[in-house]
Amino acid sequence: MSEQGLRARKKQQTRDTISDRATRLFLERGFDKVTIADVAAAADVAKMTVTNYFPRKEDLALDLGPVFVEQLAATVREREPGESALAALRRAYLAAAAEQSPVVGFSGPDFAKLIADSPALLGRLREFHEEREAALARALAAETAAEPGDITPRVAAAQLAGVHRVLFEETMRRTLAGESNDVIAAALTGYIGRAFDVLAPGLERYAVR
């Protein structure tokens, strides 16, 4: 491995360690009762190191935020030849539900409660949903060569991201209600089909590669 690769790996390891220690503290004490200094001490790093990796305290708990924000746009950019944005996103969500991916809300009851009990984390999660919709709109505009004044990509993104948000919140609701991931995944598979079917009349031929 090159020196640059080793540095990147070390940085990722440091980031993961900080995030893991922070999550443990948040689960033990509650998000609002843990300080950046507490996280730094638990991870055996300086406070500045914590904030260099995670400028906002909320991102210590929601460390998959960057992946979450780019998820839909990446799926659209990587869709198969002949596949629409709608079809690609449906396929990807079904796969994520089958894998019980934390990116689509399979976080476990303790973590779901941590988020639900913290207005700060709920607020940051709302921001991630908004950022994800904006990223999807940009990807759709690029993939369809839309004119700058064309609102179609934004309208499509609002509908597609909206379905993802509803499904994510349903997963969280069921998790907080005590349902197992297997039960939630089974129910979600049916919901995904119904949700994307609602959008099909308007979007099944949109952004076909």
N, C-alpha and C positions, 0 to 999 in steps of 0.2 A: 504494500500500500504506500502511496506517495506521502510526502510530508503534508501536503495540502489535505489529502484524504484523512490522515491521522488527526489533523487539527479539527476538521469538520466532524469527525467521529467523537472526539473529545468534547467538543461544544455540544453535540447532541446528547452525550451522556450526562454532561452537567445540567443541561436543560431538563432532561428526564428526571434526574435526581431531585432537583428543586421542585418540580411539579409533583413527584411522588410524595415527598416529605410534606409539601403544602397540603395535598389532598388528605393525608392522614390526620394532620392537625385540624383541618376544617371538619372532618367527620367526627373527630373526638370532641371538639369544643364548639363547633358552629362557625360559620364563615366570619361573622362580624366580630367575634372575640379573638381572632388570630391576627397578629400584626405581621408586617413585612420582616421586622426584627426577629419574630418568633420563627418564621420560615427560614431566614438566613442562618439562625443558630442550629436549627434542625438539620439543614443541609450542609452545615459547616462551610459556609461561604459568606462573603461580605454582603451587606444590604445592597450595595451598588450592583453587585453581580446579579442579585435577584431582579432588580429593576431593569438591568440591561437586557435580560431575557424576557421579562414580563413587565412592561411599563405600567400595566394596570393590575391591581390586586385581583380583580375578577378573572383575569386571564390565567392566573395560577390554577384556579379551579376548572375553568373552561378551556383547558389547554389544547383541545382539538378545534378551537375556534377557526384558525386559518384553513384547516382541512374542510370544515363545515362550510365556510364561506365560499370556497372554490369548488365544492363538490358538484353542483349542478352545471356550472359553466364548463368544467372539465368533462363531464359526461357528454354534453352537447358537442364539444370540440372533437371528442374521440368516438362519436357515433359511427356505425357501420355504413358502408355504401348502400344507398337506397332506404336508409332508416331516417325517420323524422325525429325531431327533438323530443316530441311526445313519446314516441315508441322507445327511444333510448333511455329516457328518464324513467319510464315505467319498468323497463327491463332492469335497470340499475337498482330501483327501489325494491323490486321483488328479490333481487340477489342480496341486498343489504338486510332485508327482513329475514331471509333464510339464514344469513350469517349472524343475525342478532347483533348487528354492528352498533357500537355506542354512538357513532356519528348520526344515526337516525333515531336515537333516543333510548336504546337499550343500555341504561346506565346502572340498573339495580336499584332497589328501594332506598338504601341509605343515601346514595348520591342524588337520587331524584328528590328526596326530602330536603337534602342540603340546599338544592336549588330553590325548591318551592318555599322554603322558610326564609329566603334572603331576597329582599327587594332589589338589592344591588345586582345579584346574579340574574334575577329575572329580567332586570333592565338591560343587562349586557347581552343576554340571550336574545332579547327583542332586537337589539342592534345587529347581532349576527344574522338574524333572519332578514333584516332590511339590507344589509351588505350583500348577502347571498343573492337576493333578488336583483340588486343593481349589477352584480357581477354576471348573472345570467343574462340580463338585458343587453349588456355589452357584448357578450359572446354571441347572442342571437343576431344582433345588429351586424357583427363582423361576418358571421356565417351566411347571412342572407344578403350581404352587400347593401344594407338599407341606407337610404339617404339620411342625412343628418336630421331633417325635420320629421322623419317617419316615426310615428309613435307605436307602430305595430310590435317591434321587439319589446318595448316596455309593457305593452298590454299583455302580450304572450307570457312574458316573464312574471308578471303579477299573478296570472292565473296558475302557471306551473309552480311557482314558488309558494303560492297560497295553498295549493293541494299538499305540498310537502310540509308546510307548517301545520296544517290540520292533522296530518298523519303523525307528525312528530309529537304534537300536543296530546293526541289520543294515546300514543305509546306511553308518554309520561303519566297521563291520568290513570291508565290501567296499572302501571308500575306502582304508583302511590296507593292504589286500591288493593295492592297485595297480590296481583296476578303474576304468575311465573312468566319468564321470557318465552317459554315454549307456547304457552296459552296465548300470549300477546302476539307472537309471530304468526300463529295460525289465524287469529282474527284479523291481523293486519293484512295478510295476503288477500283476503276477501275485500277489505276496504280499499286496497290499492287498485284492484280491478274496477270497482265501482267509481272511485274518484277519477281515475284517468278516463273511464268511459264517458263521464260527464263532459270532459274537455274535448273528446274526440271529434265531435261534429265541426268544431271550429279550428282545431289544431292538428288533425291527423295528417294533413298534407302540407303543413307548414315546416319550413327549415328541413326539407328532405335533402340528404347528401346525394 
